[in-house]
Amino acid sequence: MPVSVKICGLSDRAGLDAAMAAGARYVGFVFFAKSPRAVTVEQAAALAVDVPPGIAKVALVVDADDATLDEIVARVPLDMLQLHGHETPERVAEVRARYGLPVMKAVGVASEADLPALNAYAAVADQILVDAKAPKGAPLPGGNGLAFDWRLIAGRRWPVPWMLAGGLTPDNLAEAVARTGARQVDVSSGVERAPGVKDEVRIRAFLDAAGL
Ligand SMILES: O=C(O)c1ccccc1N[C@@H]1O[C@H](COP(=O)(O)O)[C@@H](O)[C@H]1O
């Protein structure tokens, strides 16, 4: 059965067009200055305006304050906010209420000890993103191309839709889906030829591997 795909970290027209043509259900724009995939509000708005209904436009932010989110939400047509920092469950609830947009909360997983957080966030977010935990001292909290041990979440389910992320590639996607049972997946560096540079051939290959 095909899985739904989010292509994250899109920053130019060629990458966005490739993701849409290949059948991505979500496209993500990164609003985090330290990322090689960071876009400005102007860049994201210019890209998002051409995304047709049926493909969800997601803004990825990291511990963003209200002023930052106010500007993004006011100027970029969006369908979802992805919180990828240390936002608490209370902050997730606050962001949902303030903007009236679905919120997906990313949770980093490296060991069993990280699993209870998934339940806590599943109680307040519209979706959860089960990602590899960034290594200590890493400049980015995600987008590092690292996978976690998928056996940790094998057979686990939550009361909201969830996505698998972290180090996914066209080559390991089938195994990741088989091991975890994920019905939605999110990829960034695995479809790039260099950090921040999306590769149209790899995007197509990833969507092919997803059964699309
Ligand atoms: O992609 C980024 O640059 C990024 C920056 C800050 C937080 C999260 C980021 N990306 C997200 O990380 C996961 C996994 O990415 P990868 O496939 O391992 O490169 C994914 O959810 C991205 O949306």
The ligand as an SDF file (V2000), in Angstrom:
LIG
                    3D

 23 24  0  0  0  0  0  0  0  0999 V2000
   15.7430   20.0620    7.2980 O   0  0  0  0  0  0  0  0  0  0  0  0
   16.2330   20.8650    8.1080 C   0  0  0  0  0  0  0  0  0  0  0  0
   17.1680   21.6120    7.7990 O   0  0  0  0  0  0  0  0  0  0  0  0
   15.6850   20.9360    9.4980 C   0  0  0  0  0  0  0  0  0  0  0  0
   16.1230   21.9510   10.3210 C   0  0  0  0  0  0  0  0  0  0  0  0
   15.6380   22.0490   11.6090 C   0  0  0  0  0  0  0  0  0  0  0  0
   14.7330   21.1330   12.0820 C   0  0  0  0  0  0  0  0  0  0  0  0
   14.3040   20.0960   11.2770 C   0  0  0  0  0  0  0  0  0  0  0  0
   14.7530   19.9770    9.9770 C   0  0  0  0  0  0  0  0  0  0  0  0
   14.3420   18.9710    9.1270 N   0  0  0  0  0  0  0  0  0  0  0  0
   13.4540   17.9200    9.4760 C   0  0  0  0  0  0  0  0  0  0  0  0
   14.1740   16.8400   10.0290 O   0  0  0  0  0  0  0  0  0  0  0  0
   13.5700   15.6030    9.6990 C   0  0  0  0  0  0  0  0  0  0  0  0
   14.5650   14.5960    9.1900 C   0  0  0  0  0  0  0  0  0  0  0  0
   15.3330   15.0950    8.1610 O   0  0  0  0  0  0  0  0  0  0  0  0
   16.3050   14.1480    7.3010 P   0  0  0  0  0  0  0  0  0  0  0  0
   15.4320   13.4670    6.2740 O   0  0  0  0  0  0  0  0  0  0  0  0
   16.9420   13.1900    8.2300 O   0  0  0  0  0  0  0  0  0  0  0  0
   17.2590   15.0750    6.6680 O   0  0  0  0  0  0  0  0  0  0  0  0
   12.5000   15.9230    8.7070 C   0  0  0  0  0  0  0  0  0  0  0  0
   11.2990   15.9330    9.4500 O   0  0  0  0  0  0  0  0  0  0  0  0
   12.7300   17.3210    8.2940 C   0  0  0  0  0  0  0  0  0  0  0  0
   11.4740   17.9160    8.1350 O   0  0  0  0  0  0  0  0  0  0  0  0
  1  2  2  0
  2  3  1  0
  2  4  1  0
  4  5  1  0
  4  9  2  0
  5  6  2  0
  6  7  1  0
  7  8  2  0
  8  9  1  0
  9 10  1  0
 10 11  1  0
 11 12  1  0
 11 22  1  0
 12 13  1  0
 13 14  1  0
 13 20  1  0
 14 15  1  0
 15 16  1  0
 16 17  2  0
 16 18  1  0
 16 19  1  0
 20 21  1  0
 20 22  1  0
 22 23  1  0
M  END
$$$$
